[in-house]
C-alpha cells in the first residue's frame, strides 16, 4: 500500500527519542518485530534531512554486496586503481549527514563490520539502522519499536481504510470492532494495513471472522498490491517467514514449541516447554534470549520478581502451524503439563516451603489450556491442574466459576484424590457468595478429610470452618474455631499462615463488633507477615488489619495499612478492591469528598476487572461514604471524580494513595518541571521553549501524566497536579 511520507500516525514518543539520540550518538538502531514500522519511522526521522543517505538492504543477499549498495546510494563508482570501500569512505568523510542502513537482520554480522569501518573512518558521520536484532556494537543505542498505542492503531486502520473504501463511516459499534481487529494483530502497523486492505472485498465483521480462524492475511482475487511493496510485506505470513527462515534449526524448534503458550509466560515455564530432558537449562535460556534479541519473542515488564515473555500472535500462529506440521504438538503439550503439575504439587504441600505463589496468576491461562488437553486424552494429571485453576480463580474473586468447576469435580470419580482441596475452594466460594449453610457443609467435609494431617492442614481446615460459621450466623462457634485455627497455625511454625489465620479472625471479630480484640490480633498479624510473602497475601493481611484500625478510629494507621494493600495488590484486583474501599472510608471520615469519589471509582473498576461484586457487608459500609461525597460535590462532580478513578492505572493509584501518607510522587524530574509550568498556565509550546526541549517531548510527557492520573483533559490534570504541592 502506497504511503505518503507526510501521512505518519502515532509513534510520537519513539520519534522524539530517535531524534534525541541521533543528536548525541553516532549509531542508533531501531529494533523490533517484522511489521512494526521501523523503516517507516526511520523515513519520518530523516524526511527533512536532504543529505541523508538511504541504503535499502532487503534486496541485498550477499555480505560483500553491502559496500556496493552504499556506493550506489551515494552515487560512487568503483575506481580502476582503488577499492569501492575507499571511494565510499572518501565521499562520506566530510559529511555530517546520516546513513540509513535499512533491513539489516539477514546480514547482521556483515553490517556490524561495515558500520564499524564507517564510523572509524568518518568522524562526523552518524548511522541509523533498522533491524529485527541489534548489531551488538559498542556505543550502539537501541530503540525498541513494538506495537502501537491502541488509539493510534485505530487511527491508522481508519486512515488506511479510507484509501480503499472512502465511504466507510465508523460508528461506535464499528470502532469497537476495529479495536478488536487491531488487538488481534497486536497493534502492529503493517498487519493493520494488510487487514484494512481486505475491506475491498470483505466487511469488518467478515474480516473479524476470518481472523478468528487464522491470523493469515493472504491475497484474494481482486486485491491489489503496491508494486513497490516487497514480497515479504504482502501477507502476515510473509512478514513472519522473513525472520523465521533466518533462525537456526534449534531456534526454530524452540519457537515452534513455545507457540502452545498463549499469552505471557515466565522463564521457567518457557525453559520447560522449549527444552527436553536432554537440553541443559542454560542452553534453553540461551535460545530464549536469542529469540528475544531477534524480535521473535517479546520481553514483558518484570512483575513480582518474575520475568515475563510472550509471542506476538502473528508469530505464535505461524510457529504453531510449523509445530503441527512436524507432529510435535502432543509431545510439547506433554512437556507443558509436566511443568504445570510439578508446580501444582508443590503449591499444595502445606508442610513444605511454597514457591512463588503469585506465579499461579501468570500460569492461569496455561493451566486451563493444559487441563483441556489432558481431559480430551483422559490424562489423569488433569486433577492437579484443575486444583490450580480453582486456586487462580479464587484469588481473582471468580466465586461462581469456582463453584461450577468444583461441583463438576466432586461429581466425577477421577477427582477423588483431590476432594479435600475441592471442598476447600467450594467452601470459600460459598463464603464469598454469603451462602453460609453450603459453606459450612463443605468446610466440615474438609475438616474430616484432613483430621489426621499435620498442624498446617488443621489450621487451614479450622480457619475455613470458622469463617463459614460466621456466614451461617453462628458467631460464638465461629470465633472459637477461628482462635483454634490460629493456635494450630502457630504450632505449625509457619509465620505467614499464622498471619493469614489471624487476618480471618480479625475480619470475623470486626463483623460481630469485637473491636478491641480485632485490633490486637491485627497488629500481631502484621508483625508475623514475612517479606517473601506473595503480593496478594500481603494485600489481604494489611487490608484486614486496616479495617480493624478503622473501626477503632485509628485513621492514620488504617490509611497506612490500606496504602500498603494497594501497593502490594497489583496482581489481584479482587483483594485490591478491599484496600481501595478502605481508603475511601478513611477519606470519607476525614471529609475529603473528592478523594472518596476517586477511590470508590477505582474500587469499582477493580471489582469489574475481577468479574465480581463486593460483599453486602462492604456495600453497607461504603454506602454512607458515597452519600457524603455526593452531598459535598453534587452529583455531576461526583460522577466525574468517580469516572477518573475508573481510569487510573495501578501506578496512578499508588501515586494518589502514597502522597496522602507522605510518600513522594512518581513523577520524573522532567515531568515535575513540566507540571510546574502547567500550573503556571503555560502552553505546551511555551513549556518546550522555556525548558529547551522538543514540543513533541512535552506532548509525550503530558500524555503519560494524563493516562497515569486518569485525567480527561489538560485542565483536569492541572487541578490534580496542584494536589502534589510541588516545591
ABEGO torsion letter per residue (X at the ends): XBBBAABBBEGAAAAAAAAAAAAABABBBBBEBBGAGAAAAAAAAAAABAABBBBBAAABABAAAAAAAAAAAAGBBBBAABBAAAAAAAAAAABABBBBBBGAAAAAAAAAAAAAAAAAABAABBBBBBBABBAGBBGBBBBBBBBBBAAAAAAAAAAAAAAABAABBBBAAAAAAAAAAAAAAGGBAAAAAAAAAAAAABBAAAAAAAAAABABBBBBBGBBBBAABBAAAABAAAAAAAAAAABBAAAAAAAAAAAABBEBBBAAAAAAAABBAABBAAAAAAAAAAAAAAGABBBBBBBGGBBBBBBBAAAAAAAAAAAAAAGAAAAAAAAAAAAAAAAAAAAABAABBBBBAAAAAAAAAAAAAAAAAAAAAGBAAAAAAAAAAAAAAAAAGBAAAAAAAAAAAAABAAAAAAAAAAAAAAAAAAAAAGBAAAAAAAAAAAAAAAAABBAAAAAAAAAAAAAAAAAAGBAAAAAAAAAAAAAAAAAAGBAAAAAAAAAAAAAAAAAAGBAAAAAAAAAAAAAABBAABBAAAAAAAAAAAAAAAAAAGBAAAAAAAAAAAAAAAAABAAAAAAAAAAAAAAAAAAGBAAAAAAAAAAAAAAAAAAGBBBBAAAAAAAAAAAAAAAAAAEAAAAAAAAAAAAABBAAAAAAAAAAAAGBBBABBAAAAAAAAAAAAGBBAAAAAAAAGBBAAAAAAAAAAAAAAAGBABAAAAAAAAAAAGBX
